[in-house]
Amino acid sequence: MPGQRLSQSDPPADPSHLPDTVLENSVQLDVSSFAISNAELDAVQKFRRAANYIAAAMIFLKDDVLLERELTSDDIKPRLLGHWGTCPGLTLVYAHLNRIIKKTSLDSLLVVGPGHGAPAILSCLWLEDSISPFYPTYTRDRAGLTDLIRKFSAPGGFPSHINAETPGCIHEGGELGYALSVAFGAALDNPHLVVTCVVGDGEAETGPTATAWHGYKFIDPAVSGAVLPIVHVNGFKISNRTLYGCMDDKELTALFCGYGYQPRFVKDMANIDRDLSASMEWAVKEIARIQQAARSGKPIIKPRWPVIILRTPKGFSGPKELHGEYIEGSYRSHQVPLPNAKTDEMELKMLESWLASYGPRQLFCIGGDKDTPDGAPYSDLLQIVPEDRNKRLGMRREAYAAYRPLKVPAWATFGVQKQSQASCMKTVGEFLKHVVNDNPTSFRIFSPDELESNKLGPVLEVTGRDMQWDVACRAQDGRVIEILSEHTCQGMLQGYTLTGRTGLFPSYEAFLGIVHTMMVQYSKFAKMAFETDWREDIGSINYIETSTWARQEHNGFSHQNPGFIGAVLNLKPKIGRVYLPPDANCWLSTMAHCLRSRNYINLIVGSKQPTSVWLDTEEADRHCIAGASVWKFASVDEGVDPDVVLVGIGTEVTFEVIAAAALLRKEVPDLRVRVVNVTDLMILGPHGSHPHALSDDDFDTLFTVDRSIIVNFHGYPLDIKGLVFGRPRIERMAIGGYREEGTTTTPFDMMLCNETSRYHLAAAAVRAGALFNSKVSCVAHEVASYFMHCAAKDKEFIFAHGHDPEGMFDTPVFESKK
């Protein structure tokens, strides 16, 4: 059946078996004695009525936006798009947040989890006049209101979800689960800021939200701001009850006390404004108390932070029933509560009655007067709007103009000796130590409990982990946040980045895919932000993908997955960047570049184990600037007039390319080999497909016009096939890479399993080169067979002895056969 049958509107949760004494742990306030003037209450209520009116009108109306005559079918939009059910709760929160900002001069951002409630947020932004500074046509008068209502969810207007075009927004909320972690990221290193975060009870069912409640354990109140979570429990999702809606107050109290919060329930609908006013003032005072203690040197250990649990009927103030079914207080108010208002006379009349119930003539000055323009809201409902425009939720500079560029050290001073062996991660860790020192309030590392494992431990020599519930870490302003939740790391990184700072997300390669869709959602936000004129630059999102499949032979098949590369390749070209630096010096150059870059999503892939250093710092710099180059030291006659081109893309597979070139030099000296390394993956795409893509002439210069190209790629071969599609004569390219073969074995056996070993490359090169070199053609089959025989013998050795043959990963030496 399409939805649940309800016996009543807004059904209560069944009582739990917990003792009533559990409720003693929730916050009890004497709301009746709370000091709030009648004028304030009147302003709050009128603001809410006006916002709810506009929100409803945005879903339905294209004309007669102030209800000045009887509605007709022609006044209704041809497509009814929007989500009403969450809107009354959002306008309620917004109105009270405005009130407390004005009263206390609070600095606050608003993060909205129910992003589909865009009509509520846009209506409030219009009322406080936070849209017209960014979009001059949306003036606070009849013309601006008409545009706002008519164009909502229509071409040329605001979309149905909050997005980067929405003033004050740092989170879209389309894919649910991330609002809370984004809010915590925004609060980090912003000691003045209270980030109010509305979490819908549908979103509260998601795994990422469940973990994000632990975010406060990483907030040091001495140096960071705070998050005020408001859990909006309206009881329903799109067609059935929510989990939180089926939990009584005792169960929710037990849950949030366990998380470390003080829950305050706001649910008295008859006195909802007085209740929420008192509760928000209590919450802000509690936050200030915790922060004051920490900032005076007497921190409260394990403070219990405030959380407000707001219980309201879904879609309250809207239509009550339709065709014998409940709308208010049910899932039927989730989207468009009167879906046939354009074609059904009864629903049209219900819509008119619903809109009229807000009393628009009491809220908007129809016709205008000497003090108020035509269609503008009356001044009495604006009394709660902060007079300081910079304090208004839609005007906070943290949301659109807060970027602080990092001080990035000169990376070459951290370079390592050419022809030595070094761990890319350890080398970068030494560099990042100085980034941390030079940027004490604008750089953080968000890591899923893998920093040491990923060989970035040098960072911990100058900073600590930020975990306030751990006596070994608390109150030390540690710049490393480690939590075994990739979702929480990603959300915090997003909030931190979108409020002007820069972060780094190192991870095991196999598990970055956990945040695939989060990253894609963020890229959509970043794309729209980049295209929105009034939004200033932001730092790039930077991923380190290490503990790669090639050296996860000890952890096994589950830890072998380079799929995140393909996810970034699919992003808009103006956003996505994928780098596979081949050695430690190239890693330094790439990391410095990414930390300086703006507006991108940078993925840097490489090994944590010691490997050969092929280039000195000057060579590495030139190589990384170019994105790819011929490696003359590994090529025959410096790569001139080759028979075949060997290409390495990735640390470990490039090692195998060099080893193959050395093997060929020794066994088939007549074969002319050119070795190319690609460090910037985006150069491979057809010209014009990406800002970094080579022209066809440059591509042919690097890879030749007609010779076979043997590619050894770190990721899935299909990624390269898709990337080069559209290049001329690309059928000559043979692509090897990870083939979903692996187990607990040895490093070199991983190469053998996936046919990325030196032997496979050398055999392919001989066969391909023989087509252009008659001397080689005479021995090609014999030599290729020998190489594959060597592969089989090494595999036998590995299975017999449990380790790779001695010297397998020594830096290859180029020598002739004696």
C-alpha positions in Angstrom: 0.0 0.0 0.0 1.3 3.5 -0.7 1.3 4.8 2.8 0.2 4.0 6.3 -3.4 4.3 7.4 -3.6 6.6 10.4 -6.2 6.5 13.2 -5.3 10.0 14.3 -3.2 13.0 13.4 0.3 13.3 14.9 0.0 10.0 16.8 2.1 9.8 20.0 4.8 7.2 20.5 3.9 4.1 22.5 5.1 4.3 26.1 8.4 2.7 26.8 9.3 0.4 29.7 12.0 2.8 31.0 11.4 4.1 34.5 9.9 7.6 34.8 13.1 8.7 36.7 14.9 8.8 33.4 13.1 12.1 32.7 14.9 13.7 35.6 17.9 13.8 33.2 16.1 16.0 30.8 16.1 19.8 31.4 13.0 21.2 33.1 12.3 24.9 32.8 9.6 27.1 34.3 8.4 28.4 31.0 5.4 30.2 32.6 7.7 32.6 34.4 10.1 33.2 31.5 10.5 36.9 30.8 9.5 37.7 27.3 7.4 40.7 26.3 4.1 40.5 24.6 5.6 42.7 21.8 8.4 40.1 21.3 6.0 37.2 21.2 3.7 39.1 18.8 6.7 39.8 16.5 7.8 36.2 16.6 4.3 34.9 15.8 3.8 37.4 13.0 7.2 36.6 11.5 6.3 32.9 11.5 2.9 33.5 9.9 4.5 35.7 7.2 7.2 33.1 6.6 4.7 30.2 6.5 2.5 32.1 4.1 5.3 32.8 1.7 6.6 29.3 1.9 3.2 27.8 1.0 2.7 30.4 -1.7 6.1 29.5 -3.2 4.9 25.9 -3.7 1.6 26.8 -5.3 1.2 30.3 -6.7 2.4 32.0 -9.8 0.0 35.0 -9.6 -2.1 36.8 -7.0 0.7 36.3 -4.6 -0.8 38.4 -1.8 -4.3 36.8 -2.1 -6.0 40.0 -3.1 -8.9 38.3 -4.9 -10.4 34.8 -5.2 -7.9 32.3 -6.5 -8.4 30.7 -9.9 -6.8 27.8 -11.6 -4.7 30.3 -13.6 -3.0 31.5 -10.4 -1.6 28.0 -9.7 1.7 26.9 -11.1 1.6 24.2 -13.8 4.0 22.0 -11.7 3.7 21.9 -8.0 7.1 21.3 -6.5 8.3 21.6 -2.9 8.2 20.1 0.5 5.7 21.7 2.9 5.9 19.3 5.9 9.2 20.6 7.4 8.6 24.3 6.7 6.6 25.3 9.7 9.2 23.8 12.0 12.1 25.6 10.1 10.3 29.0 10.2 9.7 28.5 13.9 13.4 27.9 14.6 14.5 30.7 12.3 12.2 33.2 14.0 13.5 32.4 17.4 17.1 32.3 16.3 16.6 35.8 14.9 15.1 36.9 18.2 18.0 35.6 20.3 20.6 37.0 17.9 19.1 40.4 18.2 18.7 40.1 22.0 22.2 38.8 22.9 24.3 39.7 19.8 24.9 36.1 19.2 27.1 35.1 16.3 25.4 32.2 14.6 25.3 30.2 11.4 22.3 28.0 10.5 22.9 24.6 9.1 19.6 23.0 7.8 19.5 19.2 7.5 16.1 19.2 5.9 17.4 20.9 2.8 14.1 20.2 1.0 12.6 22.9 3.3 13.9 25.6 1.0 10.7 27.5 0.9 10.9 28.1 4.7 14.5 29.3 4.6 14.0 31.5 1.5 10.9 33.1 3.0 12.8 34.0 6.2 15.7 35.3 4.2 13.4 37.5 2.2 11.7 38.8 5.3 15.0 39.8 6.9 16.2 41.3 3.6 19.2 39.0 3.2 18.4 38.0 -0.4 18.4 41.4 -2.2 22.1 42.2 -1.3 23.1 39.2 -3.4 20.1 39.2 -5.9 19.0 42.8 -6.4 15.7 41.7 -8.1 14.4 40.1 -4.9 13.6 43.3 -3.2 11.6 43.4 0.0 8.5 44.7 -1.7 5.7 43.4 -4.0 8.0 43.0 -7.1 10.6 41.1 -5.1 8.1 38.9 -3.4 6.3 38.1 -6.7 9.6 37.1 -8.2 10.5 34.9 -5.2 7.1 33.1 -5.2 6.6 32.8 -8.9 10.2 31.6 -9.8 10.6 29.1 -7.0 11.3 25.6 -8.4 11.0 27.1 -11.9 13.7 27.8 -14.5 15.6 30.9 -13.5 14.5 30.8 -9.8 15.7 29.1 -6.6 15.6 25.3 -6.7 13.5 23.1 -4.5 16.4 22.4 -2.1 18.7 24.8 -0.3 22.0 25.0 -2.2 25.0 27.2 -2.7 22.8 29.9 -4.3 21.0 30.4 -1.0 22.6 33.1 1.2 23.9 31.9 4.5 24.0 28.3 3.3 27.0 25.9 3.8 25.1 22.7 3.4 22.6 21.5 0.8 20.9 18.7 2.7 19.8 16.9 -0.5 21.4 13.6 0.6 20.5 13.2 4.2 22.9 12.5 7.1 25.6 15.1 7.0 24.3 18.3 8.5 25.5 17.7 12.0 29.1 16.8 11.1 29.2 19.9 8.8 28.1 22.0 11.7 30.8 20.7 13.9 33.4 21.4 11.2 32.2 25.0 10.9 32.5 25.5 14.7 36.1 24.3 14.8 38.5 27.2 15.3 35.7 29.7 15.2 35.5 30.4 19.0 32.9 33.2 18.5 30.5 31.1 16.6 27.4 29.1 17.6 26.3 26.9 14.7 22.7 26.1 15.0 21.9 22.8 13.3 18.4 21.6 12.5 18.4 17.8 12.3 15.2 16.3 10.9 14.0 13.1 12.5 14.2 11.4 9.1 17.9 12.4 8.8 18.4 11.3 12.3 17.9 7.7 11.1 21.0 7.8 9.0 24.3 6.2 10.1 26.3 9.3 9.5 24.1 11.4 11.8 24.2 8.7 14.5 28.0 9.0 14.6 28.1 12.7 14.2 26.4 13.1 17.6 29.9 12.4 19.0 31.2 15.5 17.3 31.3 17.4 20.6 34.0 15.0 21.8 36.3 16.8 19.4 35.3 20.4 20.2 37.7 22.1 22.6 35.5 24.9 24.1 38.6 27.0 24.8 39.5 27.4 21.1 36.4 26.5 19.1 32.8 27.5 18.8 29.8 25.4 19.6 27.0 23.6 17.9 23.4 23.9 19.1 21.5 20.9 17.6 17.8 21.2 17.3 16.2 17.8 16.5 12.9 18.4 14.7 10.7 15.5 15.5 7.6 15.9 13.4 7.1 12.1 13.3 6.9 11.3 9.6 9.1 10.7 6.5 7.7 10.6 3.0 5.2 7.8 3.6 5.6 6.4 7.2 6.6 7.1 10.7 10.2 8.0 11.8 12.1 6.1 14.4 12.4 9.2 16.6 8.7 9.8 16.2 8.1 6.4 17.7 10.3 7.0 20.7 8.8 8.6 23.8 10.6 11.3 25.8 12.2 8.7 28.1 13.8 6.8 25.3 15.1 10.0 23.6 16.3 11.3 27.0 18.3 8.1 27.5 19.7 8.2 24.0 20.9 11.8 24.2 22.2 11.5 27.7 24.3 8.6 26.5 25.7 10.7 23.7 26.7 13.4 26.3 23.9 15.9 25.9 21.4 17.7 28.1 18.1 17.2 26.2 15.4 19.9 26.5 12.0 19.0 25.0 9.9 21.7 23.4 6.5 20.4 22.5 3.7 22.5 24.1 2.0 23.7 20.9 -0.3 26.0 22.8 2.8 27.9 24.2 5.3 26.8 21.6 6.9 30.3 21.2 7.3 31.0 24.9 8.7 27.5 25.3 11.2 27.7 22.5 12.3 31.2 23.5 13.1 30.0 27.0 14.8 26.9 25.8 17.0 28.7 23.3 18.1 31.2 26.0 18.9 28.3 28.3 20.9 26.6 25.6 22.9 29.7 24.7 23.7 30.3 28.4 24.8 26.7 28.9 27.1 27.0 25.9 28.5 30.2 27.3 29.0 28.5 30.8 31.0 25.6 29.3 33.1 27.9 27.1 33.8 30.4 29.9 35.0 27.6 32.2 37.4 26.3 29.5 38.6 29.7 28.5 39.3 30.6 32.2 41.6 27.6 32.6 39.0 25.5 34.5 37.4 23.3 31.9 34.5 21.1 32.7 35.5 17.5 32.0 32.9 15.8 29.8 30.5 18.8 29.7 26.9 17.9 28.8 26.1 20.2 25.9 22.5 21.3 25.2 20.3 19.7 22.6 16.7 20.9 21.9 14.2 18.2 20.8 11.4 20.1 19.1 8.2 18.0 18.8 5.7 19.5 16.4 3.1 18.0 14.1 4.3 17.6 10.6 3.0 20.4 8.4 1.3 22.2 11.3 -0.8 25.3 10.3 -1.5 23.6 6.9 -4.6 21.7 5.7 -6.0 19.3 8.3 -7.7 16.7 6.2 -8.3 15.8 2.6 -10.7 13.1 1.3 -11.0 11.7 4.7 -7.3 11.3 5.3 -5.2 13.3 7.7 -2.7 15.8 6.2 -1.4 17.8 9.1 0.4 15.5 11.5 0.9 12.9 8.8 3.3 12.0 6.0 0.7 13.4 3.5 2.0 16.9 4.3 5.6 16.0 3.5 5.5 17.4 0.0 2.6 19.1 -1.7 -0.4 18.6 0.6 -3.0 19.7 -2.0 -1.5 18.1 -5.2 -4.5 18.8 -7.4 -5.1 22.4 -6.5 -4.9 23.5 -10.1 -7.5 21.1 -11.4 -9.7 20.3 -8.5 -12.1 23.0 -7.3 -12.3 21.7 -3.8 -8.5 21.6 -3.3 -8.3 25.1 -4.8 -10.7 26.4 -2.2 -8.8 24.6 0.5 -5.6 26.3 -0.6 -7.3 29.7 -0.6 -8.6 29.1 2.9 -5.2 27.8 4.1 -3.4 30.9 2.8 -6.0 33.2 4.1 -5.6 31.7 7.6 -2.3 33.5 7.9 -3.9 36.9 7.5 -1.7 38.3 4.8 -3.3 41.7 4.9 -2.1 42.0 8.5 1.4 41.0 7.6 2.1 42.7 4.3 1.4 46.4 3.4 -0.8 46.0 0.3 -0.7 49.2 -1.7 2.1 50.7 0.4 2.1 53.7 2.8 4.5 56.5 3.8 6.6 54.0 5.8 6.3 50.7 4.0 6.6 49.9 0.3 3.8 48.0 -1.5 4.0 44.4 -0.6 6.7 44.7 2.0 6.2 43.2 5.5 5.0 45.5 8.2 7.7 46.8 10.6 6.2 45.1 13.7 7.0 41.6 12.5 10.5 42.7 11.7 11.2 43.7 15.3 13.0 40.4 15.9 15.4 40.8 12.9 18.9 41.8 13.9 19.6 45.5 13.1 23.2 44.7 12.4 23.0 43.3 8.9 26.2 41.3 9.4 24.5 39.4 12.2 21.7 38.2 10.1 21.7 34.5 9.2 21.8 35.2 5.5 24.6 37.7 5.7 27.2 35.8 7.8 30.6 36.2 6.0 31.7 32.9 7.4 29.3 31.3 4.9 30.6 33.0 1.8 33.7 35.2 2.3 36.0 33.8 5.0 38.8 32.1 3.1 42.2 32.4 4.7 45.0 31.1 2.4 47.5 28.8 4.0 51.1 29.7 4.6 52.7 26.8 2.6 56.4 26.1 3.3 58.9 25.9 0.4 58.5 22.2 -0.2 61.9 21.7 -1.9 63.6 22.1 1.5 62.0 18.8 2.5 63.2 17.0 -0.6 65.0 13.7 -0.4 68.1 12.4 -2.3 67.6 11.1 -5.8 68.2 7.4 -6.3 67.6 6.8 -2.5 64.5 5.1 -1.2 61.9 7.0 0.8 58.3 6.7 2.0 56.2 9.3 0.3 54.0 9.5 3.3 56.8 10.0 5.8 58.3 12.6 3.6 55.0 14.5 3.3 54.5 14.1 7.0 57.7 16.1 7.7 56.3 18.8 5.4 52.9 18.8 7.0 54.5 19.3 10.4 55.5 22.8 9.2 52.1 23.4 7.6 50.5 22.7 11.1 53.0 25.0 12.8 52.6 27.9 10.3 48.7 27.7 10.3 47.7 27.2 13.9 44.0 28.1 13.5 43.3 27.4 9.8 44.5 23.9 9.1 43.4 20.5 10.4 43.8 16.9 9.5 40.6 14.7 9.6 41.7 11.0 9.6 39.7 7.8 10.1 42.1 6.6 12.9 44.8 5.8 10.4 47.4 8.6 10.6 50.2 6.5 12.1 49.4 3.5 10.0 49.5 5.8 6.9 53.0 6.9 8.0 52.0 10.5 8.6 53.1 10.2 12.2 55.7 13.0 12.0 52.8 15.5 12.3 52.2 14.2 15.8 55.6 15.5 16.8 54.3 19.0 16.7 50.6 18.6 17.5 48.3 16.1 19.1 44.9 14.5 18.5 41.9 16.6 19.4 39.7 14.3 21.5 38.3 16.0 24.5 37.0 12.9 26.3 40.5 11.4 26.4 42.7 12.6 29.2 45.7 12.2 27.0 44.4 14.6 24.4 42.1 17.1 25.9 42.7 20.8 26.1 45.9 20.7 23.9 44.5 22.3 20.8 45.5 19.2 18.7 45.1 19.7 15.0 44.4 16.0 14.2 40.9 14.6 14.5 40.8 10.9 14.3 37.5 9.0 14.3 36.6 5.7 12.7 33.9 7.3 10.7 34.8 8.4 7.2 31.4 10.2 7.0 32.1 12.3 10.1 35.6 13.2 8.8 34.1 14.2 5.4 31.3 16.3 7.0 33.7 18.1 9.4 36.1 18.7 6.5 33.3 20.2 4.5 32.1 22.5 7.3 35.7 23.5 8.0 36.5 24.3 4.3 33.3 26.1 3.5 33.9 28.5 6.4 37.2 29.6 5.1 39.8 27.1 6.3 41.7 24.2 4.7 41.8 20.6 5.7 43.3 17.3 4.7 41.7 13.8 4.7 44.2 10.9 4.6 42.7 7.5 4.3 43.3 3.9 3.4 42.6 3.7 -0.3 39.9 1.0 0.0 37.7 2.9 2.4 37.6 6.4 0.7 34.7 5.0 -1.3 32.6 5.2 1.9 32.3 8.9 1.3 31.8 8.6 -2.5 28.3 10.1 -2.6 29.2 12.7 0.1 32.1 13.9 -2.1 29.8 14.0 -5.1 27.2 16.0 -3.2 29.9 18.4 -2.0 31.2 18.8 -5.6 27.7 19.9 -6.7 27.6 22.5 -3.9 31.2 23.6 -4.9 30.2 23.8 -8.6 27.3 26.0 -7.8 29.3 28.1 -5.4 32.0 28.6 -8.1 29.3 29.8 -10.5 27.6 32.1 -7.9 29.2 35.5 -8.3 28.9 36.7 -4.7 30.6 33.6 -3.2 34.3 34.1 -2.8 36.9 31.4 -3.2 37.2 28.5 -0.7 40.1 26.2 -0.1 40.2 22.9 -1.9 39.1 19.6 -0.4 42.2 17.5 -0.3 42.3 13.7 -0.1 45.4 11.5 0.5 44.7 8.0 -0.8 47.4 5.7 0.5 47.7 2.2 2.0 47.1 1.2 -1.6 46.0 -2.2 -2.9 49.6 -2.9 -4.2 50.9 -2.9 -0.6 47.8 -4.2 1.2 48.9 -7.7 0.7 49.0 -8.2 4.4 45.3 -7.1 5.0 43.9 -9.0 2.1 41.3 -8.6 -0.6 38.9 -6.4 1.5 41.6 -3.7 1.7 42.2 -3.6 -2.1 40.0 -1.1 -4.0 41.2 2.0 -6.0 37.6 2.9 -7.0 37.6 6.4 -5.6 39.8 7.5 -8.5 36.9 6.9 -10.9 34.5 8.8 -8.6 36.7 12.0 -8.8 37.2 11.5 -12.6 33.4 11.8 -13.0 33.2 15.2 -11.4 32.9 18.5 -13.4 36.3 19.2 -15.0 36.5 22.6 -13.3 36.3 20.8 -9.9 38.1 17.4 -10.0 41.8 16.8 -10.0 43.5 13.4 -9.6 47.3 13.1 -9.0 49.5 10.0 -8.8 52.9 11.3 -7.9 55.6 8.6 -8.6 58.0 9.4 -5.7 58.6 11.4 -2.5 59.8 14.6 -4.2 56.8 14.6 -6.6 54.6 14.1 -3.6 56.0 17.2 -1.9 55.4 19.3 -5.0 51.9 18.0 -5.5 50.9 18.4 -1.8 52.2 22.0 -1.7 50.2 22.8 -4.9 47.0 21.2 -3.6 47.2 23.1 -0.2 47.6 26.4 -2.1 44.8 25.6 -4.6 41.2 26.9 -4.3 37.8 25.5 -5.2 38.9 22.0 -6.3 38.5 18.5 -5.1 42.1 17.1 -5.1 42.8 13.4 -4.9 46.5 12.4 -4.4 47.2 8.7 -4.6 50.4 7.0 -3.6 52.4 4.5 -1.5 53.3 4.7 2.2 56.1 2.1 1.9 59.7 3.1 1.0 60.2 3.2 -2.7 62.7 4.6 -5.2 63.2 8.4 -5.6 63.5 8.9 -9.3 63.7 12.7 -9.6 65.5 15.4 -7.6 63.5 18.4 -6.5 64.1 20.5 -9.6 63.2 17.6 -11.9 60.2 16.8 -9.7 59.0 20.4 -9.9 59.2 20.5 -13.7 57.6 17.1 -14.0 54.6 18.0 -11.8 54.2 21.3 -13.6 54.0 19.4 -16.9 51.8 16.7 -15.5 53.7 14.1 -17.5 57.1 13.7 -19.1 59.5 11.4 -20.8 61.9 9.8 -18.3 65.1 9.9 -20.3 67.1 7.9 -17.7 64.9 4.9 -18.2 64.4 5.3 -22.0 66.7 4.1 -24.8 68.6 7.0 -26.3 66.6 9.3 -24.0 63.4 8.2 -25.7 64.2 9.2 -29.2 62.4 7.3 -32.0 60.9 4.5 -29.9 59.4 1.2 -31.0 57.1 1.2 -28.0 56.0 3.5 -25.2 55.8 2.3 -21.6 53.7 4.5 -19.3 53.5 4.4 -15.5 50.7 6.0 -13.6 51.0 5.5 -9.9 53.8 4.8 -7.4 54.1 1.0 -7.3 53.1 0.4 -10.9 55.7 3.0 -12.1 58.3 1.1 -10.2 57.3 -2.0 -12.3 57.5 0.1 -15.5 61.1 1.1 -14.6 62.0 -2.5 -13.7 60.5 -3.6 -17.0 62.5 -1.0 -18.9 65.7 -2.2 -17.1 64.8 -5.8 -17.9 64.3 -5.0 -21.6 67.5 -3.1 -21.8 69.3 -6.2 -20.6 67.4 -8.9 -22.5 66.4 -7.1 -25.7 68.9 -4.3 -26.3 67.6 -3.7 -29.8 64.2 -2.7 -28.6 63.9 1.1 -28.4 61.8 1.9 -25.4 60.4 5.3 -24.3 59.3 5.6 -20.7 56.6 8.1 -19.8 55.3 8.9 -16.3 52.0 10.6 -15.8 51.4 12.3 -12.5 48.4 14.5 -13.4 45.8 12.0 -14.6 43.7 14.8 -16.2 46.2 15.5 -19.0 45.1 12.3 -20.7 41.5 13.4 -21.6 40.7 14.7 -25.1 41.7 18.3 -25.7 39.1 20.6 -24.2 37.6 17.9 -21.9 39.5 19.3 -18.9 41.6 22.4 -18.2 44.7 20.2 -17.9 44.0 18.0 -21.0 46.9 18.0 -23.5 46.3 19.2 -27.0 46.4 16.5 -29.6 49.8 17.6 -30.8 51.2 17.6 -27.3 49.7 14.2 -26.7 51.3 12.8 -29.9 54.6 14.4 -29.0 54.6 12.7 -25.7 53.2 9.3 -26.7 54.1 9.3 -30.4 51.8 9.3 -33.4 51.6 5.6 -34.1 53.6 3.5 -31.7 51.9 1.1 -29.2 51.4 2.5 -25.7 51.6 0.1 -22.8 49.9 1.7 -19.8 50.5 0.4 -16.2 47.8 2.2 -14.2 47.3 2.1 -10.5 43.5 2.0 -10.7 40.9 0.2 -12.7 41.8 0.0 -16.5 38.3 1.2 -17.4 39.0 4.6 -15.7 41.8 5.2 -18.3 39.7 3.8 -21.2 36.9 6.3 -20.3 39.3 9.1 -19.9 41.1 8.8 -23.2 37.9 8.1 -25.2 37.8 10.6 -28.0 41.6 10.8 -28.5 42.7 9.9 -32.1 44.2 6.5 -32.7 43.7 5.4 -29.1 43.2 1.8 -30.2 47.0 1.4 -29.9 46.8 1.8 -26.2 46.9 -1.3 -24.0 45.9 -0.6 -20.4 46.8 -2.7 -17.4 45.7 -2.0 -13.8 43.9 -3.4 -10.8 41.8 -6.4 -12.0 40.1 -7.2 -8.7 42.6 -9.9 -7.9 44.1 -10.1 -4.5 44.4 -11.9 -1.2 46.8 -12.0 1.8 50.0 -12.6 -0.1 53.3 -10.7 -1.0 53.7 -7.3 -2.6 55.1 -8.7 -5.8 52.5 -11.4 -6.0 49.9 -8.6 -6.1 51.6 -7.4 -9.2 51.6 -10.9 -10.7 48.0 -11.5 -9.8 46.9 -8.3 -11.5 49.2 -8.6 -14.5 51.0 -5.3 -13.7 54.4 -6.9 -13.0 57.6 -6.1 -14.8 57.3 -9.4 -16.6 53.9 -8.7 -18.0 54.9 -5.3 -19.1 58.2 -6.5 -20.7 56.4 -9.2 -22.6 53.7 -6.8 -23.9 56.4 -4.3 -24.9 58.4 -6.9 -26.9 55.3 -8.1 -28.8 54.3 -4.5 -29.5 57.7 -3.3 -30.4 58.3 -6.2 -32.8 55.8 -4.7 -35.2 58.1 -1.7 -35.8 61.5 -3.4 -35.3 62.6 -6.3 -37.5 65.4 -7.3 -35.2 63.1 -7.6 -32.3 60.5 -9.5 -34.3 63.0 -12.3 -34.7 63.3 -12.9 -31.0 59.9 -11.5 -29.7 58.1 -14.8 -29.1 61.2 -16.4 -27.4 61.9 -13.4 -25.1 58.2 -12.8 -24.2 57.9 -16.5 -23.3 61.0 -16.2 -21.2 59.6 -13.3 -19.3 56.4 -15.1 -18.5 58.4 -18.1 -17.5 60.2 -15.8 -15.0 56.9 -14.7 -13.7 55.8 -18.3 -13.1 59.1 -19.1 -11.4 58.8 -16.1 -9.0 55.3 -17.1 -8.1 56.5 -20.6 -7.3 59.2 -19.1 -5.1 56.6 -16.9 -3.3 54.3 -19.8 -2.6 57.2 -22.0 -1.4 59.0 -19.4 0.8 56.2 -17.0 1.8 58.1 -13.9 0.7 59.3 -12.2 -2.5 62.6 -13.0 -4.0 65.5 -11.0 -2.6 66.1 -7.6 -4.1 62.7 -7.4 -5.8 62.2 -3.8 -4.8 65.8 -2.6 -5.0 66.1 0.4 -7.4 66.5 -1.0 -10.9 69.9 -0.8 -12.5 70.2 -0.4 -16.3 72.8 -2.7 -17.7 73.5 -4.6 -20.9 73.4 -8.4 -21.1 76.9 -9.8 -20.8 
